[in-house]
Amino acid sequence: MDVFCRTFLPAAAATGVASPTVSRHLPILRNCVQAGDATILVTRCTRPEQSAHHSYLLLMTTRRLVVTQQSRVLHRLRLHLNTDLRHLGNVSWTPDPRELLVELAATAVDGVRERFLIRADRPSQMWELDALFSHVFRPKMTARAVPLPQAVALPTVGTPTDSTAAQGSRAGGAPVLRPVGAGATGGGRASRLRPAIAI
């Protein structure tokens, strides 16, 4: 059993998704994620702008957000959303303690604003959802807010004249450009998203 299947079933059970629902949606979801992608959330949800004739199942992995739609009358399934988490913009989530709801909203790559209402069974589960979305999306939002490093010209070691050093160029070469704050290699360790515990 691969990582996705091994983590999907416990995540679905943790939020009370019934086994028949899992069996119907799983073939579509399975085609949208990689075998090594770990599931962090599986839950039923609704859309505030849609009627009650449709239900949705939301799957979130460490890399992707996938939402399937099912008609309540004929039980027809279709894929509603399949996107990389990095391609979501203006992500926000709003807990509503009175209604035990969390509204997750994000702008997809095609510019459509998607909104999903996730109902919690208890107050603690609502705050667990809030903590989960914070864990997944806060690092991405912070990374986008950091401006790109500014390139500066560094003088070449052993430059023979002050005038050449002032111009920041090698003898017979172009200026050496490195990002401000970069080390000798000009790189750093990339941050890695830690898998969250499914709720």
TORVEXMI-6899 format. One record per residue (C-alpha): residue number from 1; residue in three letters; x, y, z. Coordinates in steps of 0.1 Angstrom, whole numbers. Example, Ala and Ser with C-alpha at 12.3 -4.5 7.8 and 13.67 -1.06 7.14 Angstrom:
2
<pt><pos>1</pos><code>ALA</code><c1>123</c1><c2>-45</c2><c3>78</c3></pt>
<pt><pos>2</pos><code>SER</code><c1>137</c1><c2>-11</c2><c3>71</c3></pt>
// end
This chain:
199
<pt><pos>1</pos><code>MET</code><c1>0</c1><c2>0</c2><c3>0</c3></pt>
<pt><pos>2</pos><code>ASP</code><c1>14</c1><c2>34</c2><c3>-10</c3></pt>
<pt><pos>3</pos><code>VAL</code><c1>17</c1><c2>65</c2><c3>12</c3></pt>
<pt><pos>4</pos><code>PHE</code><c1>-15</c1><c2>81</c2><c3>-2</c3></pt>
<pt><pos>5</pos><code>CYS</code><c1>-37</c1><c2>51</c2><c3>5</c3></pt>
<pt><pos>6</pos><code>ARG</code><c1>-21</c1><c2>44</c2><c3>38</c3></pt>
<pt><pos>7</pos><code>THR</code><c1>-29</c1><c2>80</c2><c3>50</c3></pt>
<pt><pos>8</pos><code>PHE</code><c1>-61</c1><c2>86</c2><c3>32</c3></pt>
<pt><pos>9</pos><code>LEU</code><c1>-83</c1><c2>59</c2><c3>49</c3></pt>
<pt><pos>10</pos><code>PRO</code><c1>-74</c1><c2>70</c2><c3>85</c3></pt>
<pt><pos>11</pos><code>ALA</code><c1>-79</c1><c2>107</c2><c3>76</c3></pt>
<pt><pos>12</pos><code>ALA</code><c1>-114</c1><c2>99</c2><c3>62</c3></pt>
<pt><pos>13</pos><code>ALA</code><c1>-123</c1><c2>79</c2><c3>92</c3></pt>
<pt><pos>14</pos><code>ALA</code><c1>-111</c1><c2>107</c2><c3>116</c3></pt>
<pt><pos>15</pos><code>THR</code><c1>-137</c1><c2>131</c2><c3>101</c3></pt>
<pt><pos>16</pos><code>GLY</code><c1>-165</c1><c2>106</c2><c3>99</c3></pt>
<pt><pos>17</pos><code>VAL</code><c1>-166</c1><c2>102</c2><c3>61</c3></pt>
<pt><pos>18</pos><code>ALA</code><c1>-187</c1><c2>70</c2><c3>55</c3></pt>
<pt><pos>19</pos><code>SER</code><c1>-171</c1><c2>41</c2><c3>38</c3></pt>
<pt><pos>20</pos><code>PRO</code><c1>-195</c1><c2>41</c2><c3>8</c3></pt>
<pt><pos>21</pos><code>THR</code><c1>-186</c1><c2>78</c2><c3>2</c3></pt>
<pt><pos>22</pos><code>VAL</code><c1>-149</c1><c2>69</c2><c3>3</c3></pt>
<pt><pos>23</pos><code>SER</code><c1>-153</c1><c2>41</c2><c3>-21</c3></pt>
<pt><pos>24</pos><code>ARG</code><c1>-172</c1><c2>63</c2><c3>-46</c3></pt>
<pt><pos>25</pos><code>HIS</code><c1>-148</c1><c2>92</c2><c3>-45</c3></pt>
<pt><pos>26</pos><code>LEU</code><c1>-115</c1><c2>74</c2><c3>-42</c3></pt>
<pt><pos>27</pos><code>PRO</code><c1>-110</c1><c2>65</c2><c3>-79</c3></pt>
<pt><pos>28</pos><code>ILE</code><c1>-112</c1><c2>101</c2><c3>-89</c3></pt>
<pt><pos>29</pos><code>LEU</code><c1>-90</c1><c2>113</c2><c3>-60</c3></pt>
<pt><pos>30</pos><code>ARG</code><c1>-65</c1><c2>86</c2><c3>-66</c3></pt>
<pt><pos>31</pos><code>ASN</code><c1>-59</c1><c2>99</c2><c3>-102</c3></pt>
<pt><pos>32</pos><code>CYS</code><c1>-51</c1><c2>134</c2><c3>-89</c3></pt>
<pt><pos>33</pos><code>VAL</code><c1>-23</c1><c2>128</c2><c3>-65</c3></pt>
<pt><pos>34</pos><code>GLN</code><c1>10</c1><c2>110</c2><c3>-65</c3></pt>
<pt><pos>35</pos><code>ALA</code><c1>15</c1><c2>77</c2><c3>-47</c3></pt>
<pt><pos>36</pos><code>GLY</code><c1>40</c1><c2>92</c2><c3>-23</c3></pt>
<pt><pos>37</pos><code>ASP</code><c1>18</c1><c2>122</c2><c3>-14</c3></pt>
<pt><pos>38</pos><code>ALA</code><c1>6</c1><c2>120</c2><c3>23</c3></pt>
<pt><pos>39</pos><code>THR</code><c1>-31</c1><c2>129</c2><c3>31</c3></pt>
<pt><pos>40</pos><code>ILE</code><c1>-36</c1><c2>155</c2><c3>58</c3></pt>
<pt><pos>41</pos><code>LEU</code><c1>-73</c1><c2>161</c2><c3>55</c3></pt>
<pt><pos>42</pos><code>VAL</code><c1>-104</c1><c2>144</c2><c3>41</c3></pt>
<pt><pos>43</pos><code>THR</code><c1>-137</c1><c2>160</c2><c3>49</c3></pt>
<pt><pos>44</pos><code>ARG</code><c1>-172</c1><c2>167</c2><c3>35</c3></pt>
<pt><pos>45</pos><code>CYS</code><c1>-179</c1><c2>203</c2><c3>27</c3></pt>
<pt><pos>46</pos><code>THR</code><c1>-204</c1><c2>226</c2><c3>10</c3></pt>
<pt><pos>47</pos><code>ARG</code><c1>-202</c1><c2>257</c2><c3>-11</c3></pt>
<pt><pos>48</pos><code>PRO</code><c1>-222</c1><c2>288</c2><c3>1</c3></pt>
<pt><pos>49</pos><code>GLU</code><c1>-231</c1><c2>298</c2><c3>-34</c3></pt>
<pt><pos>50</pos><code>GLN</code><c1>-244</c1><c2>263</c2><c3>-44</c3></pt>
<pt><pos>51</pos><code>SER</code><c1>-278</c1><c2>247</c2><c3>-36</c3></pt>
<pt><pos>52</pos><code>ALA</code><c1>-282</c1><c2>217</c2><c3>-14</c3></pt>
<pt><pos>53</pos><code>HIS</code><c1>-285</c1><c2>194</c2><c3>-44</c3></pt>
<pt><pos>54</pos><code>HIS</code><c1>-247</c1><c2>189</c2><c3>-44</c3></pt>
<pt><pos>55</pos><code>SER</code><c1>-223</c1><c2>177</c2><c3>-19</c3></pt>
<pt><pos>56</pos><code>TYR</code><c1>-185</c1><c2>179</c2><c3>-20</c3></pt>
<pt><pos>57</pos><code>LEU</code><c1>-156</c1><c2>159</c2><c3>-6</c3></pt>
<pt><pos>58</pos><code>LEU</code><c1>-124</c1><c2>178</c2><c3>0</c3></pt>
<pt><pos>59</pos><code>LEU</code><c1>-90</c1><c2>161</c2><c3>0</c3></pt>
<pt><pos>60</pos><code>MET</code><c1>-58</c1><c2>180</c2><c3>11</c3></pt>
<pt><pos>61</pos><code>THR</code><c1>-24</c1><c2>164</c2><c3>9</c3></pt>
<pt><pos>62</pos><code>THR</code><c1>10</c1><c2>179</c2><c3>16</c3></pt>
<pt><pos>63</pos><code>ARG</code><c1>11</c1><c2>191</c2><c3>-21</c3></pt>
<pt><pos>64</pos><code>ARG</code><c1>-25</c1><c2>193</c2><c3>-35</c3></pt>
<pt><pos>65</pos><code>LEU</code><c1>-60</c1><c2>203</c2><c3>-29</c3></pt>
<pt><pos>66</pos><code>VAL</code><c1>-87</c1><c2>182</c2><c3>-47</c3></pt>
<pt><pos>67</pos><code>VAL</code><c1>-124</c1><c2>186</c2><c3>-44</c3></pt>
<pt><pos>68</pos><code>THR</code><c1>-150</c1><c2>163</c2><c3>-59</c3></pt>
<pt><pos>69</pos><code>GLN</code><c1>-187</c1><c2>170</c2><c3>-64</c3></pt>
<pt><pos>70</pos><code>GLN</code><c1>-216</c1><c2>146</c2><c3>-61</c3></pt>
<pt><pos>71</pos><code>SER</code><c1>-252</c1><c2>152</c2><c3>-71</c3></pt>
<pt><pos>72</pos><code>ARG</code><c1>-276</c1><c2>142</c2><c3>-43</c3></pt>
<pt><pos>73</pos><code>VAL</code><c1>-303</c1><c2>128</c2><c3>-66</c3></pt>
<pt><pos>74</pos><code>LEU</code><c1>-284</c1><c2>108</c2><c3>-92</c3></pt>
<pt><pos>75</pos><code>HIS</code><c1>-252</c1><c2>105</c2><c3>-72</c3></pt>
<pt><pos>76</pos><code>ARG</code><c1>-231</c1><c2>115</c2><c3>-102</c3></pt>
<pt><pos>77</pos><code>LEU</code><c1>-195</c1><c2>123</c2><c3>-95</c3></pt>
<pt><pos>78</pos><code>ARG</code><c1>-173</c1><c2>149</c2><c3>-111</c3></pt>
<pt><pos>79</pos><code>LEU</code><c1>-140</c1><c2>166</c2><c3>-104</c3></pt>
<pt><pos>80</pos><code>HIS</code><c1>-146</c1><c2>202</c2><c3>-92</c3></pt>
<pt><pos>81</pos><code>LEU</code><c1>-110</c1><c2>213</c2><c3>-83</c3></pt>
<pt><pos>82</pos><code>ASN</code><c1>-75</c1><c2>198</c2><c3>-86</c3></pt>
<pt><pos>83</pos><code>THR</code><c1>-46</c1><c2>222</c2><c3>-79</c3></pt>
<pt><pos>84</pos><code>ASP</code><c1>-12</c1><c2>224</c2><c3>-64</c3></pt>
<pt><pos>85</pos><code>LEU</code><c1>-13</c1><c2>242</c2><c3>-31</c3></pt>
<pt><pos>86</pos><code>ARG</code><c1>14</c1><c2>266</c2><c3>-44</c3></pt>
<pt><pos>87</pos><code>HIS</code><c1>-9</c1><c2>278</c2><c3>-71</c3></pt>
<pt><pos>88</pos><code>LEU</code><c1>-36</c1><c2>290</c2><c3>-47</c3></pt>
<pt><pos>89</pos><code>GLY</code><c1>-37</c1><c2>327</c2><c3>-40</c3></pt>
<pt><pos>90</pos><code>ASN</code><c1>-53</c1><c2>349</c2><c3>-13</c3></pt>
<pt><pos>91</pos><code>VAL</code><c1>-59</c1><c2>319</c2><c3>9</c3></pt>
<pt><pos>92</pos><code>SER</code><c1>-80</c1><c2>326</c2><c3>40</c3></pt>
<pt><pos>93</pos><code>TRP</code><c1>-99</c1><c2>305</c2><c3>66</c3></pt>
<pt><pos>94</pos><code>THR</code><c1>-124</c1><c2>318</c2><c3>91</c3></pt>
<pt><pos>95</pos><code>PRO</code><c1>-137</c1><c2>297</c2><c3>121</c3></pt>
<pt><pos>96</pos><code>ASP</code><c1>-172</c1><c2>304</c2><c3>132</c3></pt>
<pt><pos>97</pos><code>PRO</code><c1>-176</c1><c2>292</c2><c3>168</c3></pt>
<pt><pos>98</pos><code>ARG</code><c1>-214</c1><c2>298</c2><c3>168</c3></pt>
<pt><pos>99</pos><code>GLU</code><c1>-221</c1><c2>275</c2><c3>138</c3></pt>
<pt><pos>100</pos><code>LEU</code><c1>-191</c1><c2>252</c2><c3>143</c3></pt>
<pt><pos>101</pos><code>LEU</code><c1>-180</c1><c2>260</c2><c3>107</c3></pt>
<pt><pos>102</pos><code>VAL</code><c1>-147</c1><c2>269</c2><c3>90</c3></pt>
<pt><pos>103</pos><code>GLU</code><c1>-148</c1><c2>287</c2><c3>57</c3></pt>
<pt><pos>104</pos><code>LEU</code><c1>-118</c1><c2>280</c2><c3>35</c3></pt>
<pt><pos>105</pos><code>ALA</code><c1>-114</c1><c2>304</c2><c3>6</c3></pt>
<pt><pos>106</pos><code>ALA</code><c1>-88</c1><c2>306</c2><c3>-21</c3></pt>
<pt><pos>107</pos><code>THR</code><c1>-83</c1><c2>320</c2><c3>-56</c3></pt>
<pt><pos>108</pos><code>ALA</code><c1>-75</c1><c2>293</c2><c3>-81</c3></pt>
<pt><pos>109</pos><code>VAL</code><c1>-50</c1><c2>297</c2><c3>-109</c3></pt>
<pt><pos>110</pos><code>ASP</code><c1>-78</c1><c2>305</c2><c3>-134</c3></pt>
<pt><pos>111</pos><code>GLY</code><c1>-89</c1><c2>335</c2><c3>-112</c3></pt>
<pt><pos>112</pos><code>VAL</code><c1>-120</c1><c2>319</c2><c3>-97</c3></pt>
<pt><pos>113</pos><code>ARG</code><c1>-126</c1><c2>325</c2><c3>-60</c3></pt>
<pt><pos>114</pos><code>GLU</code><c1>-134</c1><c2>292</c2><c3>-44</c3></pt>
<pt><pos>115</pos><code>ARG</code><c1>-152</c1><c2>290</c2><c3>-10</c3></pt>
<pt><pos>116</pos><code>PHE</code><c1>-158</c1><c2>258</c2><c3>10</c3></pt>
<pt><pos>117</pos><code>LEU</code><c1>-177</c1><c2>255</c2><c3>43</c3></pt>
<pt><pos>118</pos><code>ILE</code><c1>-165</c1><c2>227</c2><c3>65</c3></pt>
<pt><pos>119</pos><code>ARG</code><c1>-187</c1><c2>217</c2><c3>94</c3></pt>
<pt><pos>120</pos><code>ALA</code><c1>-170</c1><c2>204</c2><c3>126</c3></pt>
<pt><pos>121</pos><code>ASP</code><c1>-186</c1><c2>179</c2><c3>150</c3></pt>
<pt><pos>122</pos><code>ARG</code><c1>-173</c1><c2>197</c2><c3>181</c3></pt>
<pt><pos>123</pos><code>PRO</code><c1>-155</c1><c2>230</c2><c3>190</c3></pt>
<pt><pos>124</pos><code>SER</code><c1>-122</c1><c2>213</c2><c3>194</c3></pt>
<pt><pos>125</pos><code>GLN</code><c1>-124</c1><c2>199</c2><c3>159</c3></pt>
<pt><pos>126</pos><code>MET</code><c1>-130</c1><c2>234</c2><c3>145</c3></pt>
<pt><pos>127</pos><code>TRP</code><c1>-99</c1><c2>247</c2><c3>162</c3></pt>
<pt><pos>128</pos><code>GLU</code><c1>-79</c1><c2>217</c2><c3>150</c3></pt>
<pt><pos>129</pos><code>LEU</code><c1>-90</c1><c2>226</c2><c3>114</c3></pt>
<pt><pos>130</pos><code>ASP</code><c1>-79</c1><c2>262</c2><c3>121</c3></pt>
<pt><pos>131</pos><code>ALA</code><c1>-45</c1><c2>250</c2><c3>133</c3></pt>
<pt><pos>132</pos><code>LEU</code><c1>-41</c1><c2>226</c2><c3>103</c3></pt>
<pt><pos>133</pos><code>PHE</code><c1>-48</c1><c2>254</c2><c3>77</c3></pt>
<pt><pos>134</pos><code>SER</code><c1>-24</c1><c2>276</c2><c3>96</c3></pt>
<pt><pos>135</pos><code>HIS</code><c1>3</c1><c2>249</c2><c3>95</c3></pt>
<pt><pos>136</pos><code>VAL</code><c1>-2</c1><c2>243</c2><c3>58</c3></pt>
<pt><pos>137</pos><code>PHE</code><c1>-7</c1><c2>279</c2><c3>44</c3></pt>
<pt><pos>138</pos><code>ARG</code><c1>11</c1><c2>303</c2><c3>68</c3></pt>
<pt><pos>139</pos><code>PRO</code><c1>47</c1><c2>293</c2><c3>56</c3></pt>
<pt><pos>140</pos><code>LYS</code><c1>36</c1><c2>298</c2><c3>19</c3></pt>
<pt><pos>141</pos><code>MET</code><c1>20</c1><c2>331</c2><c3>27</c3></pt>
<pt><pos>142</pos><code>THR</code><c1>52</c1><c2>343</c2><c3>45</c3></pt>
<pt><pos>143</pos><code>ALA</code><c1>74</c1><c2>331</c2><c3>17</c3></pt>
<pt><pos>144</pos><code>ARG</code><c1>54</c1><c2>352</c2><c3>-8</c3></pt>
<pt><pos>145</pos><code>ALA</code><c1>56</c1><c2>383</c2><c3>14</c3></pt>
<pt><pos>146</pos><code>VAL</code><c1>94</c1><c2>382</c2><c3>15</c3></pt>
<pt><pos>147</pos><code>PRO</code><c1>109</c1><c2>405</c2><c3>-13</c3></pt>
<pt><pos>148</pos><code>LEU</code><c1>134</c1><c2>391</c2><c3>-37</c3></pt>
<pt><pos>149</pos><code>PRO</code><c1>170</c1><c2>396</c2><c3>-26</c3></pt>
<pt><pos>150</pos><code>GLN</code><c1>187</c1><c2>426</c2><c3>-42</c3></pt>
<pt><pos>151</pos><code>ALA</code><c1>217</c1><c2>419</c2><c3>-63</c3></pt>
<pt><pos>152</pos><code>VAL</code><c1>249</c1><c2>439</c2><c3>-55</c3></pt>
<pt><pos>153</pos><code>ALA</code><c1>283</c1><c2>441</c2><c3>-72</c3></pt>
<pt><pos>154</pos><code>LEU</code><c1>311</c1><c2>426</c2><c3>-52</c3></pt>
<pt><pos>155</pos><code>PRO</code><c1>347</c1><c2>435</c2><c3>-59</c3></pt>
<pt><pos>156</pos><code>THR</code><c1>370</c1><c2>408</c2><c3>-70</c3></pt>
<pt><pos>157</pos><code>VAL</code><c1>396</c1><c2>396</c2><c3>-44</c3></pt>
<pt><pos>158</pos><code>GLY</code><c1>431</c1><c2>409</c2><c3>-54</c3></pt>
<pt><pos>159</pos><code>THR</code><c1>419</c1><c2>437</c2><c3>-76</c3></pt>
<pt><pos>160</pos><code>PRO</code><c1>451</c1><c2>456</c2><c3>-86</c3></pt>
<pt><pos>161</pos><code>THR</code><c1>437</c1><c2>492</c2><c3>-85</c3></pt>
<pt><pos>162</pos><code>ASP</code><c1>412</c1><c2>511</c2><c3>-65</c3></pt>
<pt><pos>163</pos><code>SER</code><c1>394</c1><c2>524</c2><c3>-96</c3></pt>
<pt><pos>164</pos><code>THR</code><c1>388</c1><c2>488</c2><c3>-108</c3></pt>
<pt><pos>165</pos><code>ALA</code><c1>375</c1><c2>478</c2><c3>-73</c3></pt>
<pt><pos>166</pos><code>ALA</code><c1>352</c1><c2>508</c2><c3>-72</c3></pt>
<pt><pos>167</pos><code>GLN</code><c1>336</c1><c2>496</c2><c3>-104</c3></pt>
<pt><pos>168</pos><code>GLY</code><c1>331</c1><c2>461</c2><c3>-89</c3></pt>
<pt><pos>169</pos><code>SER</code><c1>345</c1><c2>443</c2><c3>-120</c3></pt>
<pt><pos>170</pos><code>ARG</code><c1>372</c1><c2>417</c2><c3>-127</c3></pt>
<pt><pos>171</pos><code>ALA</code><c1>400</c1><c2>426</c2><c3>-149</c3></pt>
<pt><pos>172</pos><code>GLY</code><c1>386</c1><c2>421</c2><c3>-183</c3></pt>
<pt><pos>173</pos><code>GLY</code><c1>353</c1><c2>407</c2><c3>-169</c3></pt>
<pt><pos>174</pos><code>ALA</code><c1>318</c1><c2>416</c2><c3>-158</c3></pt>
<pt><pos>175</pos><code>PRO</code><c1>308</c1><c2>425</c2><c3>-122</c3></pt>
<pt><pos>176</pos><code>VAL</code><c1>301</c1><c2>396</c2><c3>-98</c3></pt>
<pt><pos>177</pos><code>LEU</code><c1>265</c1><c2>396</c2><c3>-87</c3></pt>
<pt><pos>178</pos><code>ARG</code><c1>252</c1><c2>379</c2><c3>-56</c3></pt>
<pt><pos>179</pos><code>PRO</code><c1>220</c1><c2>383</c2><c3>-35</c3></pt>
<pt><pos>180</pos><code>VAL</code><c1>224</c1><c2>404</c2><c3>-4</c3></pt>
<pt><pos>181</pos><code>GLY</code><c1>228</c1><c2>381</c2><c3>26</c3></pt>
<pt><pos>182</pos><code>ALA</code><c1>239</c1><c2>351</c2><c3>5</c3></pt>
<pt><pos>183</pos><code>GLY</code><c1>268</c1><c2>330</c2><c3>15</c3></pt>
<pt><pos>184</pos><code>ALA</code><c1>298</c1><c2>320</c2><c3>-6</c3></pt>
<pt><pos>185</pos><code>THR</code><c1>276</c1><c2>295</c2><c3>-24</c3></pt>
<pt><pos>186</pos><code>GLY</code><c1>247</c1><c2>320</c2><c3>-29</c3></pt>
<pt><pos>187</pos><code>GLY</code><c1>222</c1><c2>294</c2><c3>-17</c3></pt>
<pt><pos>188</pos><code>GLY</code><c1>205</c1><c2>282</c2><c3>14</c3></pt>
<pt><pos>189</pos><code>ARG</code><c1>186</c1><c2>253</c2><c3>28</c3></pt>
<pt><pos>190</pos><code>ALA</code><c1>151</c1><c2>252</c2><c3>14</c3></pt>
<pt><pos>191</pos><code>SER</code><c1>123</c1><c2>250</c2><c3>40</c3></pt>
<pt><pos>192</pos><code>ARG</code><c1>104</c1><c2>217</c2><c3>41</c3></pt>
<pt><pos>193</pos><code>LEU</code><c1>67</c1><c2>212</c2><c3>50</c3></pt>
<pt><pos>194</pos><code>ARG</code><c1>63</c1><c2>188</c2><c3>78</c3></pt>
<pt><pos>195</pos><code>PRO</code><c1>34</c1><c2>164</c2><c3>74</c3></pt>
<pt><pos>196</pos><code>ALA</code><c1>5</c1><c2>173</c2><c3>97</c3></pt>
<pt><pos>197</pos><code>ILE</code><c1>-16</c1><c2>148</c2><c3>116</c3></pt>
<pt><pos>198</pos><code>ALA</code><c1>-50</c1><c2>143</c2><c3>100</c3></pt>
<pt><pos>199</pos><code>ILE</code><c1>-79</c1><c2>153</c2><c3>120</c3></pt>
// end
